[in-house]
Amino acid sequence: MPGEGGFDMTARHFLGDELTLNCDLFALEILPWACRIVDYGKSVEDLGPHDPVIEKQMPDGSKKIFPNFKYRYFSEDIPCGLIVTSGIVELAGVPTPHMDDVIYW
């Protein structure tokens, strides 16, 4: 298992150090739904998609990056964690501009 949470690592990679060093990243880490036990109590093999983004060639020759919505952090962590947390914080009247940047990206 990685020493740093997958969502945190992905957010830092795509949002950059300047943004992530000025905010707190909050994630509730869980095991992937699709996993195989390799060594009981010690390690598992993740069977899900491993690329958080998909790079596509456009008709004009340029390349664009799109979210891979089958990736666990997009399909589970954002709707079941980040959006729920954002809603609770919104009820408390606390602004979350960086959290909103991740949600609306």
C-alpha angles and dihedrals in degrees: 000000000000119000090229125052114263095232091049091048093047093046092050091048096051102031096042134230095279092062099036096046089059096053142043118254113214123193135157104216120214134169114266116262091233106056138129123215108241100175113008111247092002113061145002134194115235109225097184130095112296103197116083092194136035120216113212131191110234124215091254091057096256123122125232131191120228129182115258098228091192088064110106096237091057097039098043116010099049099045097034100035118014097040092045091049091047091052093051092048090047089056087054090053096241116142116233106186096160093046088050090051090058093045095048096040 
